[in-house]
């Protein structure tokens, strides 16, 4: 079943709602030159020289395999000897805290009068602020042209992570977004 939107305002609003729910930001950090050709093959240096981009060996292997899989899905071939594109990645995992403001009136906002407004949990509590620990995860991926020995593009994915399962899920999603951004950059400049 295909839903067709006739009103562009509605489809634009839906697009904004879905994109605002994304918790991963992609930043194009550096481009030293515009792509001058269609790249056909690649190599991941982390995989070849055994350099881990993450402290966790399992997560590093997941990211490496996901990166290779997604680039091969885009039509690139993994080639160790003479690749058109050299890829390396690293991560920065930083522990942080943020303040969380607890709502005294859950689900109803600031009510004027409500017979069920009394909640003994909030009796004599002036400060409704608590702190939450989280990890800021950054994944930096460099796409390097070995013929020019320059960076074609450096992309950074930034997200907040709350646990080990969340970290794996966000790392995979970050690599998906990075490869999509790479693909759109290559095809937009080669036209």
C-alpha positions as CSV (number, residue, x, y, z in Angstrom):
1,X,0.0,0.0,0.0
2,X,1.5,3.3,-1.1
3,X,0.4,6.6,0.6
4,X,0.5,9.5,-1.7
5,X,0.6,13.0,-0.2
6,X,-1.0,15.7,-2.3
7,X,-0.3,18.5,0.0
8,X,3.4,19.4,0.2
9,X,3.0,21.1,3.6
10,X,1.9,17.8,5.2
11,X,4.7,15.8,3.6
12,X,7.3,18.5,4.7
13,X,5.9,18.3,8.2
14,X,6.2,14.5,8.3
15,X,9.7,14.7,7.0
16,X,10.7,17.2,9.7
17,X,9.2,15.0,12.4
18,X,11.0,11.9,11.3
19,X,14.4,13.7,10.8
20,X,14.1,15.4,14.2
21,X,13.8,12.0,15.9
22,X,17.3,11.1,14.7
23,X,19.8,11.0,17.5
24,X,22.9,10.9,15.3
25,X,24.5,13.9,13.8
26,X,26.8,13.7,10.8
27,X,29.5,16.4,10.2
28,X,31.6,16.8,7.1
29,X,34.9,17.8,8.7
30,X,37.3,18.1,5.9
31,X,37.5,17.8,2.1
32,X,40.8,18.5,0.5
33,X,39.6,18.1,-3.1
34,X,36.5,17.3,-5.1
35,X,36.1,13.7,-6.4
36,X,37.5,13.5,-9.9
37,X,36.5,10.0,-10.7
38,X,34.1,7.2,-9.7
39,X,35.9,5.0,-7.1
40,X,35.6,1.3,-7.7
41,X,37.6,-0.3,-4.9
42,X,38.6,0.3,-1.3
43,X,40.6,-1.0,1.6
44,X,40.0,-0.5,5.4
45,X,43.4,0.1,6.9
46,X,42.2,-0.7,10.5
47,X,41.4,-4.2,9.3
48,X,44.6,-4.7,7.4
49,X,47.1,-3.4,10.0
50,X,45.1,-4.5,13.1
51,X,44.6,-1.0,14.5
52,X,41.5,-0.8,16.6
53,X,39.3,2.3,16.3
54,X,37.4,1.4,19.4
55,X,38.5,0.3,22.9
56,X,36.1,-2.6,22.7
57,X,37.4,-5.3,20.3
58,X,33.9,-6.6,19.6
59,X,32.5,-3.2,18.7
60,X,35.5,-2.5,16.5
61,X,34.9,-5.7,14.6
62,X,31.2,-4.9,14.2
63,X,32.0,-1.4,12.8
64,X,34.7,-2.7,10.5
65,X,32.4,-5.4,9.0
66,X,29.4,-3.0,8.7
67,X,31.6,-0.5,6.9
68,X,32.8,-3.1,4.5
69,X,29.4,-4.5,3.9
70,X,27.7,-1.2,3.2
71,X,30.4,0.0,0.8
72,X,30.2,-3.3,-1.1
73,X,26.4,-2.8,-1.2
74,X,27.2,0.5,-3.0
75,X,29.1,-1.4,-5.7
76,X,32.7,-0.9,-4.4
77,X,35.0,-3.9,-4.3
78,X,37.3,-4.7,-1.3
79,X,40.9,-4.8,-2.7
80,X,44.0,-5.0,-0.5
81,X,46.7,-4.4,-3.1
82,X,45.8,-1.4,-5.2
83,X,42.6,0.2,-4.0
84,X,41.1,3.5,-5.4
85,X,40.1,4.5,-1.9
86,X,41.8,4.0,1.5
87,X,39.5,4.2,4.5
88,X,40.4,4.5,8.2
89,X,38.3,5.1,11.2
90,X,38.7,6.0,14.8
91,X,36.4,6.8,17.7
92,X,36.3,9.1,20.7
93,X,34.2,8.0,23.6
94,X,33.8,10.6,26.3
95,X,31.8,10.2,29.6
96,X,29.5,13.1,30.4
97,X,26.7,14.2,32.7
98,X,23.6,16.2,32.0
99,X,20.8,17.6,34.1
100,X,17.4,16.1,33.9
101,X,14.4,18.1,34.9
102,X,11.6,16.0,36.4
103,X,8.0,17.1,35.6
104,X,5.9,17.5,38.7
105,X,2.7,17.1,36.6
106,X,3.3,14.1,34.3
107,X,1.2,14.0,31.2
108,X,-0.9,17.1,32.0
109,X,1.6,19.9,32.1
110,X,0.9,22.8,34.5
111,X,-2.7,22.2,35.5
112,X,-4.9,24.9,37.0
113,X,-7.1,22.5,39.0
114,X,-7.4,18.8,39.1
115,X,-8.7,16.6,41.9
116,X,-5.9,14.1,41.3
117,X,-3.2,16.7,41.3
118,X,-1.9,15.8,44.7
119,X,1.0,13.4,44.5
120,X,2.9,12.6,47.7
121,X,6.1,11.9,45.8
122,X,6.5,15.6,45.2
123,X,5.6,16.8,48.6
124,X,8.3,19.3,49.9
125,X,10.5,18.8,46.9
126,X,11.8,22.1,45.7
127,X,14.6,20.8,43.5
128,X,13.3,18.5,40.8
129,X,16.6,18.2,39.0
130,X,18.8,15.1,38.8
131,X,21.9,14.2,36.8
132,X,22.2,11.5,34.3
133,X,25.4,9.9,33.1
134,X,25.9,9.2,29.4
135,X,28.6,8.7,26.9
136,X,29.3,11.0,23.9
137,X,30.4,8.7,21.1
138,X,32.1,10.1,18.0
139,X,33.1,8.0,15.0
140,X,35.5,9.6,12.6
141,X,35.9,8.1,9.1
142,X,38.6,9.3,6.7
143,X,38.2,8.6,2.9
144,X,41.7,9.0,1.4
145,X,42.7,9.0,-2.3
146,X,46.0,7.2,-2.4
147,X,46.9,8.6,-5.9
148,X,46.7,12.2,-4.6
149,X,47.7,11.3,-1.0
150,X,44.9,13.6,0.2
151,X,41.7,13.3,2.2
152,X,38.7,13.1,-0.1
153,X,36.4,13.5,2.8
154,X,36.4,13.2,6.6
155,X,33.0,12.4,8.2
156,X,32.2,12.4,11.9
157,X,29.1,10.9,13.5
158,X,28.2,12.1,16.9
159,X,25.6,10.5,19.3
160,X,24.7,10.1,22.9
161,X,25.0,6.5,24.2
162,X,23.4,5.2,27.4
163,X,24.5,1.6,27.5
164,X,26.3,-1.3,25.8
165,X,23.4,-2.4,23.6
166,X,22.6,1.2,22.7
167,X,26.3,1.8,21.8
168,X,26.3,-1.1,19.3
169,X,23.0,0.0,17.8
170,X,24.1,3.6,17.4
171,X,27.6,2.6,16.0
172,X,25.9,0.6,13.3
173,X,23.4,3.4,12.5
174,X,26.3,5.9,12.5
175,X,28.2,3.8,9.9
176,X,25.0,3.6,7.8
177,X,24.7,7.4,7.8
178,X,28.4,7.9,7.1
179,X,28.2,5.6,4.0
180,X,25.0,7.3,2.8
181,X,26.7,10.7,3.1
182,X,29.8,9.5,1.3
183,X,27.6,8.1,-1.5
184,X,25.6,11.2,-1.9
185,X,28.8,13.3,-1.9
186,X,30.4,11.2,-4.6
187,X,27.3,11.2,-6.8
188,X,26.4,14.9,-6.4
189,X,29.9,16.1,-7.4
190,X,30.4,13.7,-10.3
191,X,27.3,14.9,-12.2
